[in-house]
Amino acid sequence: MSSPFPQQPPLPEQPSDAMAVPEFFVKQRITVMVNRYEVRAANPDGTEGRLLAFAEQKRMKLKEEVNFYTDESKSRRVFSFKARQRLDVHAEHDVFDDNGVILGSFSKQFGASLVRSTWRLSAPGIGAVGRERRPLIAILRRIWDFIPYVGDIWVPFVFHFDFVDTNTGQTVMVSERQKTIRDRYRVTVPDPRLDFRVAACMAVALDALQSR
């Protein structure tokens, strides 16, 4: 029986305009109906640098979608990611360039994530799995959410994700949450094969879709 969901076309060996950014930051801004994210380069001294992309996630959509723009004016969309299925915890998300060409994909592994959040990431030449680094923190976060009246109290658990190539065992990408009131992440990409646009989408999804 054929799948009811659209199939992903084969990924190219490497997009012609692929770009590598070895380190950047993701910062969240929360508003009533929209989540916004700044993606900023990392300066040599570890401080935040120039704006690389501005992302916006509209809530309450049947299909999850996040668009990335050059700046807050949103005059030019440069890449995006979108779910293939509607409101599905198993949904595969495709990453698109500004021309609608697929650059990669990712999905949350629902079964494994019941205990420790786990994601699969695919890009040209790369098949990686990302997991929460600290199993104890993963368990504590879940216990906290289920305690009556306590789970509603916001606690900034500091959790990190490590993405490892399933073939080589080498680290592809790391997202580390910073100890700040507002969600802020330091993202390093030691694998130059991973396009910045795919890495940025995955990094934002780790915040925007983490509770799904």
mmCIF file of the C-alpha atoms, coordinates in Angstrom:
data_MODEL
# 
_entry.id   MODEL 
# 
loop_
_atom_site.group_PDB 
_atom_site.id 
_atom_site.type_symbol 
_atom_site.label_atom_id 
_atom_site.label_alt_id 
_atom_site.label_comp_id 
_atom_site.label_asym_id 
_atom_site.label_entity_id 
_atom_site.label_seq_id 
_atom_site.pdbx_PDB_ins_code 
_atom_site.Cartn_x 
_atom_site.Cartn_y 
_atom_site.Cartn_z 
_atom_site.occupancy 
_atom_site.B_iso_or_equiv 
_atom_site.pdbx_formal_charge 
_atom_site.auth_seq_id 
_atom_site.auth_comp_id 
_atom_site.auth_asym_id 
_atom_site.auth_atom_id 
_atom_site.pdbx_PDB_model_num 
ATOM 1   C CA . MET A 1 1   ? 0.000  0.000  0.000  1.00 0.00 ? 1   MET A CA 1 
ATOM 2   C CA . SER A 1 2   ? 1.364  3.395  -0.936 1.00 0.00 ? 2   SER A CA 1 
ATOM 3   C CA . SER A 1 3   ? 2.011  6.000  1.754  1.00 0.00 ? 3   SER A CA 1 
ATOM 4   C CA . PRO A 1 4   ? -0.704 8.682  2.161  1.00 0.00 ? 4   PRO A CA 1 
ATOM 5   C CA . PHE A 1 5   ? 2.007  11.268 2.746  1.00 0.00 ? 5   PHE A CA 1 
ATOM 6   C CA . PRO A 1 6   ? 4.074  12.951 0.028  1.00 0.00 ? 6   PRO A CA 1 
ATOM 7   C CA . GLN A 1 7   ? 7.483  11.395 -0.478 1.00 0.00 ? 7   GLN A CA 1 
ATOM 8   C CA . GLN A 1 8   ? 10.642 13.450 -0.142 1.00 0.00 ? 8   GLN A CA 1 
ATOM 9   C CA . PRO A 1 9   ? 12.558 13.777 -3.425 1.00 0.00 ? 9   PRO A CA 1 
ATOM 10  C CA . PRO A 1 10  ? 16.175 12.595 -3.298 1.00 0.00 ? 10  PRO A CA 1 
ATOM 11  C CA . LEU A 1 11  ? 18.528 15.097 -1.722 1.00 0.00 ? 11  LEU A CA 1 
ATOM 12  C CA . PRO A 1 12  ? 21.225 16.471 -4.004 1.00 0.00 ? 12  PRO A CA 1 
ATOM 13  C CA . GLU A 1 13  ? 24.823 15.484 -3.245 1.00 0.00 ? 13  GLU A CA 1 
ATOM 14  C CA . GLN A 1 14  ? 25.399 19.072 -2.142 1.00 0.00 ? 14  GLN A CA 1 
ATOM 15  C CA . PRO A 1 15  ? 23.455 22.258 -2.951 1.00 0.00 ? 15  PRO A CA 1 
ATOM 16  C CA . SER A 1 16  ? 25.408 24.500 -5.315 1.00 0.00 ? 16  SER A CA 1 
ATOM 17  C CA . ASP A 1 17  ? 25.083 27.463 -2.970 1.00 0.00 ? 17  ASP A CA 1 
ATOM 18  C CA . ALA A 1 18  ? 25.678 25.505 0.246  1.00 0.00 ? 18  ALA A CA 1 
ATOM 19  C CA . MET A 1 19  ? 27.196 27.450 3.111  1.00 0.00 ? 19  MET A CA 1 
ATOM 20  C CA . ALA A 1 20  ? 28.978 26.409 6.278  1.00 0.00 ? 20  ALA A CA 1 
ATOM 21  C CA . VAL A 1 21  ? 28.876 28.413 9.510  1.00 0.00 ? 21  VAL A CA 1 
ATOM 22  C CA . PRO A 1 22  ? 30.884 26.710 12.288 1.00 0.00 ? 22  PRO A CA 1 
ATOM 23  C CA . GLU A 1 23  ? 29.284 28.589 15.193 1.00 0.00 ? 23  GLU A CA 1 
ATOM 24  C CA . PHE A 1 24  ? 26.245 30.797 15.775 1.00 0.00 ? 24  PHE A CA 1 
ATOM 25  C CA . PHE A 1 25  ? 23.659 31.783 18.397 1.00 0.00 ? 25  PHE A CA 1 
ATOM 26  C CA . VAL A 1 26  ? 19.864 31.435 18.453 1.00 0.00 ? 26  VAL A CA 1 
ATOM 27  C CA . LYS A 1 27  ? 17.788 33.769 20.649 1.00 0.00 ? 27  LYS A CA 1 
ATOM 28  C CA . GLN A 1 28  ? 14.031 33.584 21.134 1.00 0.00 ? 28  GLN A CA 1 
ATOM 29  C CA . ARG A 1 29  ? 11.549 36.415 21.498 1.00 0.00 ? 29  ARG A CA 1 
ATOM 30  C CA . ILE A 1 30  ? 8.038  35.526 22.703 1.00 0.00 ? 30  ILE A CA 1 
ATOM 31  C CA . THR A 1 31  ? 4.929  37.471 21.680 1.00 0.00 ? 31  THR A CA 1 
ATOM 32  C CA . VAL A 1 32  ? 1.231  36.667 21.993 1.00 0.00 ? 32  VAL A CA 1 
ATOM 33  C CA . MET A 1 33  ? 0.673  34.871 18.680 1.00 0.00 ? 33  MET A CA 1 
ATOM 34  C CA . VAL A 1 34  ? 4.141  34.599 17.158 1.00 0.00 ? 34  VAL A CA 1 
ATOM 35  C CA . ASN A 1 35  ? 7.507  33.242 18.275 1.00 0.00 ? 35  ASN A CA 1 
ATOM 36  C CA . ARG A 1 36  ? 10.477 35.076 16.821 1.00 0.00 ? 36  ARG A CA 1 
ATOM 37  C CA . TYR A 1 37  ? 14.103 34.015 16.703 1.00 0.00 ? 37  TYR A CA 1 
ATOM 38  C CA . GLU A 1 38  ? 17.338 35.830 15.960 1.00 0.00 ? 38  GLU A CA 1 
ATOM 39  C CA . VAL A 1 39  ? 20.147 33.775 14.455 1.00 0.00 ? 39  VAL A CA 1 
ATOM 40  C CA . ARG A 1 40  ? 23.442 35.585 14.976 1.00 0.00 ? 40  ARG A CA 1 
ATOM 41  C CA . ALA A 1 41  ? 27.014 34.810 14.031 1.00 0.00 ? 41  ALA A CA 1 
ATOM 42  C CA . ALA A 1 42  ? 29.567 34.155 16.755 1.00 0.00 ? 42  ALA A CA 1 
ATOM 43  C CA . ASN A 1 43  ? 32.493 36.558 16.975 1.00 0.00 ? 43  ASN A CA 1 
ATOM 44  C CA . PRO A 1 44  ? 36.022 35.174 17.493 1.00 0.00 ? 44  PRO A CA 1 
ATOM 45  C CA . ASP A 1 45  ? 35.803 36.159 21.180 1.00 0.00 ? 45  ASP A CA 1 
ATOM 46  C CA . GLY A 1 46  ? 32.582 34.181 21.647 1.00 0.00 ? 46  GLY A CA 1 
ATOM 47  C CA . THR A 1 47  ? 30.234 37.180 21.715 1.00 0.00 ? 47  THR A CA 1 
ATOM 48  C CA . GLU A 1 48  ? 27.234 37.646 19.442 1.00 0.00 ? 48  GLU A CA 1 
ATOM 49  C CA . GLY A 1 49  ? 27.927 39.066 16.014 1.00 0.00 ? 49  GLY A CA 1 
ATOM 50  C CA . ARG A 1 50  ? 25.889 40.153 13.034 1.00 0.00 ? 50  ARG A CA 1 
ATOM 51  C CA . LEU A 1 51  ? 22.361 38.968 12.300 1.00 0.00 ? 51  LEU A CA 1 
ATOM 52  C CA . LEU A 1 52  ? 22.393 35.985 9.945  1.00 0.00 ? 52  LEU A CA 1 
ATOM 53  C CA . ALA A 1 53  ? 18.652 35.356 9.838  1.00 0.00 ? 53  ALA A CA 1 
ATOM 54  C CA . PHE A 1 54  ? 15.399 36.368 11.499 1.00 0.00 ? 54  PHE A CA 1 
ATOM 55  C CA . ALA A 1 55  ? 12.830 33.595 11.990 1.00 0.00 ? 55  ALA A CA 1 
ATOM 56  C CA . GLU A 1 56  ? 9.126  33.710 12.703 1.00 0.00 ? 56  GLU A CA 1 
ATOM 57  C CA . GLN A 1 57  ? 6.834  30.895 13.853 1.00 0.00 ? 57  GLN A CA 1 
ATOM 58  C CA . LYS A 1 58  ? 3.096  31.513 13.767 1.00 0.00 ? 58  LYS A CA 1 
ATOM 59  C CA . ARG A 1 59  ? 1.167  29.458 16.286 1.00 0.00 ? 59  ARG A CA 1 
ATOM 60  C CA . MET A 1 60  ? -2.003 27.439 15.783 1.00 0.00 ? 60  MET A CA 1 
ATOM 61  C CA . LYS A 1 61  ? -1.221 26.400 12.209 1.00 0.00 ? 61  LYS A CA 1 
ATOM 62  C CA . LEU A 1 62  ? -2.359 23.006 10.952 1.00 0.00 ? 62  LEU A CA 1 
ATOM 63  C CA . LYS A 1 63  ? 1.065  22.401 9.456  1.00 0.00 ? 63  LYS A CA 1 
ATOM 64  C CA . GLU A 1 64  ? 4.064  23.653 11.408 1.00 0.00 ? 64  GLU A CA 1 
ATOM 65  C CA . GLU A 1 65  ? 6.072  26.161 9.382  1.00 0.00 ? 65  GLU A CA 1 
ATOM 66  C CA . VAL A 1 66  ? 8.903  28.545 10.237 1.00 0.00 ? 66  VAL A CA 1 
ATOM 67  C CA . ASN A 1 67  ? 10.242 31.108 7.766  1.00 0.00 ? 67  ASN A CA 1 
ATOM 68  C CA . PHE A 1 68  ? 13.691 32.700 7.935  1.00 0.00 ? 68  PHE A CA 1 
ATOM 69  C CA . TYR A 1 69  ? 14.315 36.199 6.579  1.00 0.00 ? 69  TYR A CA 1 
ATOM 70  C CA . THR A 1 70  ? 17.358 38.396 6.110  1.00 0.00 ? 70  THR A CA 1 
ATOM 71  C CA . ASP A 1 71  ? 16.121 40.775 8.836  1.00 0.00 ? 71  ASP A CA 1 
ATOM 72  C CA . GLU A 1 72  ? 13.084 41.920 10.821 1.00 0.00 ? 72  GLU A CA 1 
ATOM 73  C CA . SER A 1 73  ? 11.581 43.741 7.849  1.00 0.00 ? 73  SER A CA 1 
ATOM 74  C CA . LYS A 1 74  ? 10.759 40.278 6.414  1.00 0.00 ? 74  LYS A CA 1 
ATOM 75  C CA . SER A 1 75  ? 11.233 41.704 2.929  1.00 0.00 ? 75  SER A CA 1 
ATOM 76  C CA . ARG A 1 76  ? 13.160 38.661 1.741  1.00 0.00 ? 76  ARG A CA 1 
ATOM 77  C CA . ARG A 1 77  ? 12.678 35.060 2.792  1.00 0.00 ? 77  ARG A CA 1 
ATOM 78  C CA . VAL A 1 78  ? 15.913 33.104 2.464  1.00 0.00 ? 78  VAL A CA 1 
ATOM 79  C CA . PHE A 1 79  ? 14.988 29.633 3.753  1.00 0.00 ? 79  PHE A CA 1 
ATOM 80  C CA . SER A 1 80  ? 12.314 27.818 5.763  1.00 0.00 ? 80  SER A CA 1 
ATOM 81  C CA . PHE A 1 81  ? 11.141 24.523 7.175  1.00 0.00 ? 81  PHE A CA 1 
ATOM 82  C CA . LYS A 1 82  ? 7.694  22.987 6.998  1.00 0.00 ? 82  LYS A CA 1 
ATOM 83  C CA . ALA A 1 83  ? 6.001  19.838 8.294  1.00 0.00 ? 83  ALA A CA 1 
ATOM 84  C CA . ARG A 1 84  ? 4.752  17.310 5.774  1.00 0.00 ? 84  ARG A CA 1 
ATOM 85  C CA . GLN A 1 85  ? 1.848  16.190 7.973  1.00 0.00 ? 85  GLN A CA 1 
ATOM 86  C CA . ARG A 1 86  ? -0.743 18.046 10.009 1.00 0.00 ? 86  ARG A CA 1 
ATOM 87  C CA . LEU A 1 87  ? -0.330 18.235 13.790 1.00 0.00 ? 87  LEU A CA 1 
ATOM 88  C CA . ASP A 1 88  ? 1.538  14.938 13.975 1.00 0.00 ? 88  ASP A CA 1 
ATOM 89  C CA . VAL A 1 89  ? 4.211  14.237 16.608 1.00 0.00 ? 89  VAL A CA 1 
ATOM 90  C CA . HIS A 1 90  ? 5.886  11.966 14.039 1.00 0.00 ? 90  HIS A CA 1 
ATOM 91  C CA . ALA A 1 91  ? 5.875  14.674 11.351 1.00 0.00 ? 91  ALA A CA 1 
ATOM 92  C CA . GLU A 1 92  ? 8.844  14.940 9.060  1.00 0.00 ? 92  GLU A CA 1 
ATOM 93  C CA . HIS A 1 93  ? 9.972  18.523 8.463  1.00 0.00 ? 93  HIS A CA 1 
ATOM 94  C CA . ASP A 1 94  ? 11.647 19.565 5.220  1.00 0.00 ? 94  ASP A CA 1 
ATOM 95  C CA . VAL A 1 95  ? 14.128 22.431 4.934  1.00 0.00 ? 95  VAL A CA 1 
ATOM 96  C CA . PHE A 1 96  ? 13.805 24.578 1.802  1.00 0.00 ? 96  PHE A CA 1 
ATOM 97  C CA . ASP A 1 97  ? 16.015 27.223 0.234  1.00 0.00 ? 97  ASP A CA 1 
ATOM 98  C CA . ASP A 1 98  ? 14.575 30.460 -1.154 1.00 0.00 ? 98  ASP A CA 1 
ATOM 99  C CA . ASN A 1 99  ? 13.656 28.693 -4.415 1.00 0.00 ? 99  ASN A CA 1 
ATOM 100 C CA . GLY A 1 100 ? 11.788 25.840 -2.730 1.00 0.00 ? 100 GLY A CA 1 
ATOM 101 C CA . VAL A 1 101 ? 14.590 23.297 -3.198 1.00 0.00 ? 101 VAL A CA 1 
ATOM 102 C CA . ILE A 1 102 ? 14.855 20.781 -0.352 1.00 0.00 ? 102 ILE A CA 1 
ATOM 103 C CA . LEU A 1 103 ? 18.145 21.059 1.536  1.00 0.00 ? 103 LEU A CA 1 
ATOM 104 C CA . GLY A 1 104 ? 17.495 18.484 4.249  1.00 0.00 ? 104 GLY A CA 1 
ATOM 105 C CA . SER A 1 105 ? 14.932 17.172 6.704  1.00 0.00 ? 105 SER A CA 1 
ATOM 106 C CA . PHE A 1 106 ? 14.455 16.329 10.360 1.00 0.00 ? 106 PHE A CA 1 
ATOM 107 C CA . SER A 1 107 ? 11.913 14.646 12.611 1.00 0.00 ? 107 SER A CA 1 
ATOM 108 C CA . LYS A 1 108 ? 11.395 13.953 16.287 1.00 0.00 ? 108 LYS A CA 1 
ATOM 109 C CA . GLN A 1 109 ? 11.530 10.283 17.240 1.00 0.00 ? 109 GLN A CA 1 
ATOM 110 C CA . PHE A 1 110 ? 8.410  10.032 19.378 1.00 0.00 ? 110 PHE A CA 1 
ATOM 111 C CA . GLY A 1 111 ? 9.039  6.690  21.093 1.00 0.00 ? 111 GLY A CA 1 
ATOM 112 C CA . ALA A 1 112 ? 12.629 7.423  22.092 1.00 0.00 ? 112 ALA A CA 1 
ATOM 113 C CA . SER A 1 113 ? 11.663 10.964 23.119 1.00 0.00 ? 113 SER A CA 1 
ATOM 114 C CA . LEU A 1 114 ? 9.305  9.735  25.827 1.00 0.00 ? 114 LEU A CA 1 
ATOM 115 C CA . VAL A 1 115 ? 12.383 9.287  28.015 1.00 0.00 ? 115 VAL A CA 1 
ATOM 116 C CA . ARG A 1 116 ? 15.079 11.326 26.271 1.00 0.00 ? 116 ARG A CA 1 
ATOM 117 C CA . SER A 1 117 ? 14.327 13.720 23.414 1.00 0.00 ? 117 SER A CA 1 
ATOM 118 C CA . THR A 1 118 ? 15.702 12.302 20.182 1.00 0.00 ? 118 THR A CA 1 
ATOM 119 C CA . TRP A 1 119 ? 15.779 13.746 16.666 1.00 0.00 ? 119 TRP A CA 1 
ATOM 120 C CA . ARG A 1 120 ? 16.849 12.479 13.271 1.00 0.00 ? 120 ARG A CA 1 
ATOM 121 C CA . LEU A 1 121 ? 18.567 14.875 10.886 1.00 0.00 ? 121 LEU A CA 1 
ATOM 122 C CA . SER A 1 122 ? 19.203 14.241 7.193  1.00 0.00 ? 122 SER A CA 1 
ATOM 123 C CA . ALA A 1 123 ? 21.193 16.360 4.742  1.00 0.00 ? 123 ALA A CA 1 
ATOM 124 C CA . PRO A 1 124 ? 23.336 15.615 1.683  1.00 0.00 ? 124 PRO A CA 1 
ATOM 125 C CA . GLY A 1 125 ? 25.883 13.010 2.785  1.00 0.00 ? 125 GLY A CA 1 
ATOM 126 C CA . ILE A 1 126 ? 24.687 13.144 6.401  1.00 0.00 ? 126 ILE A CA 1 
ATOM 127 C CA . GLY A 1 127 ? 22.403 10.962 8.478  1.00 0.00 ? 127 GLY A CA 1 
ATOM 128 C CA . ALA A 1 128 ? 22.574 11.969 12.133 1.00 0.00 ? 128 ALA A CA 1 
ATOM 129 C CA . VAL A 1 129 ? 20.780 11.355 15.417 1.00 0.00 ? 129 VAL A CA 1 
ATOM 130 C CA . GLY A 1 130 ? 20.558 14.058 18.067 1.00 0.00 ? 130 GLY A CA 1 
ATOM 131 C CA . ARG A 1 131 ? 19.840 13.319 21.729 1.00 0.00 ? 131 ARG A CA 1 
ATOM 132 C CA . GLU A 1 132 ? 19.671 15.238 24.964 1.00 0.00 ? 132 GLU A CA 1 
ATOM 133 C CA . ARG A 1 133 ? 23.148 15.090 26.422 1.00 0.00 ? 133 ARG A CA 1 
ATOM 134 C CA . ARG A 1 134 ? 22.142 14.497 30.044 1.00 0.00 ? 134 ARG A CA 1 
ATOM 135 C CA . PRO A 1 135 ? 19.615 11.698 30.614 1.00 0.00 ? 135 PRO A CA 1 
ATOM 136 C CA . LEU A 1 136 ? 19.059 12.798 34.221 1.00 0.00 ? 136 LEU A CA 1 
ATOM 137 C CA . ILE A 1 137 ? 17.992 16.303 33.145 1.00 0.00 ? 137 ILE A CA 1 
ATOM 138 C CA . ALA A 1 138 ? 15.668 14.740 30.560 1.00 0.00 ? 138 ALA A CA 1 
ATOM 139 C CA . ILE A 1 139 ? 13.969 12.663 33.256 1.00 0.00 ? 139 ILE A CA 1 
ATOM 140 C CA . LEU A 1 140 ? 13.729 15.595 35.682 1.00 0.00 ? 140 LEU A CA 1 
ATOM 141 C CA . ARG A 1 141 ? 12.090 17.768 33.013 1.00 0.00 ? 141 ARG A CA 1 
ATOM 142 C CA . ARG A 1 142 ? 9.425  15.139 32.432 1.00 0.00 ? 142 ARG A CA 1 
ATOM 143 C CA . ILE A 1 143 ? 8.754  14.590 36.138 1.00 0.00 ? 143 ILE A CA 1 
ATOM 144 C CA . TRP A 1 144 ? 8.438  18.356 36.650 1.00 0.00 ? 144 TRP A CA 1 
ATOM 145 C CA . ASP A 1 145 ? 5.831  18.627 33.886 1.00 0.00 ? 145 ASP A CA 1 
ATOM 146 C CA . PHE A 1 146 ? 3.605  16.005 35.530 1.00 0.00 ? 146 PHE A CA 1 
ATOM 147 C CA . ILE A 1 147 ? 3.628  17.311 39.099 1.00 0.00 ? 147 ILE A CA 1 
ATOM 148 C CA . PRO A 1 148 ? 0.206  18.969 39.770 1.00 0.00 ? 148 PRO A CA 1 
ATOM 149 C CA . TYR A 1 149 ? 0.396  22.778 40.012 1.00 0.00 ? 149 TYR A CA 1 
ATOM 150 C CA . VAL A 1 150 ? 4.185  22.629 39.813 1.00 0.00 ? 150 VAL A CA 1 
ATOM 151 C CA . GLY A 1 151 ? 4.575  21.774 36.147 1.00 0.00 ? 151 GLY A CA 1 
ATOM 152 C CA . ASP A 1 152 ? 3.045  25.143 35.261 1.00 0.00 ? 152 ASP A CA 1 
ATOM 153 C CA . ILE A 1 153 ? 5.887  26.950 37.024 1.00 0.00 ? 153 ILE A CA 1 
ATOM 154 C CA . TRP A 1 154 ? 8.556  27.778 34.470 1.00 0.00 ? 154 TRP A CA 1 
ATOM 155 C CA . VAL A 1 155 ? 12.002 26.439 35.359 1.00 0.00 ? 155 VAL A CA 1 
ATOM 156 C CA . PRO A 1 156 ? 14.910 27.080 32.969 1.00 0.00 ? 156 PRO A CA 1 
ATOM 157 C CA . PHE A 1 157 ? 16.329 23.567 32.717 1.00 0.00 ? 157 PHE A CA 1 
ATOM 158 C CA . VAL A 1 158 ? 19.641 23.803 30.905 1.00 0.00 ? 158 VAL A CA 1 
ATOM 159 C CA . PHE A 1 159 ? 19.686 21.020 28.327 1.00 0.00 ? 159 PHE A CA 1 
ATOM 160 C CA . HIS A 1 160 ? 21.952 20.350 25.380 1.00 0.00 ? 160 HIS A CA 1 
ATOM 161 C CA . PHE A 1 161 ? 21.693 18.275 22.209 1.00 0.00 ? 161 PHE A CA 1 
ATOM 162 C CA . ASP A 1 162 ? 24.493 16.399 20.463 1.00 0.00 ? 162 ASP A CA 1 
ATOM 163 C CA . PHE A 1 163 ? 23.983 15.240 16.864 1.00 0.00 ? 163 PHE A CA 1 
ATOM 164 C CA . VAL A 1 164 ? 26.198 12.360 15.782 1.00 0.00 ? 164 VAL A CA 1 
ATOM 165 C CA . ASP A 1 165 ? 26.669 10.895 12.302 1.00 0.00 ? 165 ASP A CA 1 
ATOM 166 C CA . THR A 1 166 ? 25.222 7.384  12.363 1.00 0.00 ? 166 THR A CA 1 
ATOM 167 C CA . ASN A 1 167 ? 27.901 6.085  9.968  1.00 0.00 ? 167 ASN A CA 1 
ATOM 168 C CA . THR A 1 168 ? 31.077 7.651  11.342 1.00 0.00 ? 168 THR A CA 1 
ATOM 169 C CA . GLY A 1 169 ? 30.182 8.416  14.957 1.00 0.00 ? 169 GLY A CA 1 
ATOM 170 C CA . GLN A 1 170 ? 31.533 11.933 14.490 1.00 0.00 ? 170 GLN A CA 1 
ATOM 171 C CA . THR A 1 171 ? 29.790 14.984 15.928 1.00 0.00 ? 171 THR A CA 1 
ATOM 172 C CA . VAL A 1 172 ? 27.809 16.871 13.293 1.00 0.00 ? 172 VAL A CA 1 
ATOM 173 C CA . MET A 1 173 ? 26.152 19.605 15.373 1.00 0.00 ? 173 MET A CA 1 
ATOM 174 C CA . VAL A 1 174 ? 25.808 20.654 19.013 1.00 0.00 ? 174 VAL A CA 1 
ATOM 175 C CA . SER A 1 175 ? 23.140 22.912 20.534 1.00 0.00 ? 175 SER A CA 1 
ATOM 176 C CA . GLU A 1 176 ? 23.788 24.159 24.070 1.00 0.00 ? 176 GLU A CA 1 
ATOM 177 C CA . ARG A 1 177 ? 21.191 26.112 25.988 1.00 0.00 ? 177 ARG A CA 1 
ATOM 178 C CA . GLN A 1 178 ? 22.570 29.094 27.869 1.00 0.00 ? 178 GLN A CA 1 
ATOM 179 C CA . LYS A 1 179 ? 21.729 30.029 31.463 1.00 0.00 ? 179 LYS A CA 1 
ATOM 180 C CA . THR A 1 180 ? 19.528 33.027 30.691 1.00 0.00 ? 180 THR A CA 1 
ATOM 181 C CA . ILE A 1 181 ? 15.887 33.948 31.357 1.00 0.00 ? 181 ILE A CA 1 
ATOM 182 C CA . ARG A 1 182 ? 15.112 34.172 27.658 1.00 0.00 ? 182 ARG A CA 1 
ATOM 183 C CA . ASP A 1 183 ? 15.818 31.062 25.576 1.00 0.00 ? 183 ASP A CA 1 
ATOM 184 C CA . ARG A 1 184 ? 19.290 31.370 24.073 1.00 0.00 ? 184 ARG A CA 1 
ATOM 185 C CA . TYR A 1 185 ? 21.384 28.678 22.427 1.00 0.00 ? 185 TYR A CA 1 
ATOM 186 C CA . ARG A 1 186 ? 24.984 28.387 21.317 1.00 0.00 ? 186 ARG A CA 1 
ATOM 187 C CA . VAL A 1 187 ? 25.221 26.176 18.243 1.00 0.00 ? 187 VAL A CA 1 
ATOM 188 C CA . THR A 1 188 ? 28.450 24.677 16.925 1.00 0.00 ? 188 THR A CA 1 
ATOM 189 C CA . VAL A 1 189 ? 28.716 22.804 13.634 1.00 0.00 ? 189 VAL A CA 1 
ATOM 190 C CA . PRO A 1 190 ? 32.041 20.947 13.418 1.00 0.00 ? 190 PRO A CA 1 
ATOM 191 C CA . ASP A 1 191 ? 30.964 19.099 10.259 1.00 0.00 ? 191 ASP A CA 1 
ATOM 192 C CA . PRO A 1 192 ? 31.440 21.439 7.250  1.00 0.00 ? 192 PRO A CA 1 
ATOM 193 C CA . ARG A 1 193 ? 29.082 19.291 5.149  1.00 0.00 ? 193 ARG A CA 1 
ATOM 194 C CA . LEU A 1 194 ? 26.078 20.532 7.127  1.00 0.00 ? 194 LEU A CA 1 
ATOM 195 C CA . ASP A 1 195 ? 24.567 23.547 5.406  1.00 0.00 ? 195 ASP A CA 1 
ATOM 196 C CA . PHE A 1 196 ? 24.012 26.501 7.741  1.00 0.00 ? 196 PHE A CA 1 
ATOM 197 C CA . ARG A 1 197 ? 20.364 26.742 6.688  1.00 0.00 ? 197 ARG A CA 1 
ATOM 198 C CA . VAL A 1 198 ? 19.691 23.152 7.753  1.00 0.00 ? 198 VAL A CA 1 
ATOM 199 C CA . ALA A 1 199 ? 21.611 23.672 11.003 1.00 0.00 ? 199 ALA A CA 1 
ATOM 200 C CA . ALA A 1 200 ? 19.715 26.897 11.765 1.00 0.00 ? 200 ALA A CA 1 
ATOM 201 C CA . CYS A 1 201 ? 16.346 25.236 11.104 1.00 0.00 ? 201 CYS A CA 1 
ATOM 202 C CA . MET A 1 202 ? 17.249 22.302 13.327 1.00 0.00 ? 202 MET A CA 1 
ATOM 203 C CA . ALA A 1 203 ? 18.452 24.640 16.087 1.00 0.00 ? 203 ALA A CA 1 
ATOM 204 C CA . VAL A 1 204 ? 15.240 26.679 16.042 1.00 0.00 ? 204 VAL A CA 1 
ATOM 205 C CA . ALA A 1 205 ? 13.113 23.523 15.914 1.00 0.00 ? 205 ALA A CA 1 
ATOM 206 C CA . LEU A 1 206 ? 14.807 22.247 19.081 1.00 0.00 ? 206 LEU A CA 1 
ATOM 207 C CA . ASP A 1 207 ? 13.152 25.178 20.855 1.00 0.00 ? 207 ASP A CA 1 
ATOM 208 C CA . ALA A 1 208 ? 9.986  25.724 18.827 1.00 0.00 ? 208 ALA A CA 1 
ATOM 209 C CA . LEU A 1 209 ? 8.944  22.059 18.597 1.00 0.00 ? 209 LEU A CA 1 
ATOM 210 C CA . GLN A 1 210 ? 10.547 20.583 21.695 1.00 0.00 ? 210 GLN A CA 1 
ATOM 211 C CA . SER A 1 211 ? 7.287  20.234 23.620 1.00 0.00 ? 211 SER A CA 1 
ATOM 212 C CA . ARG A 1 212 ? 5.399  18.605 20.732 1.00 0.00 ? 212 ARG A CA 1 
# 
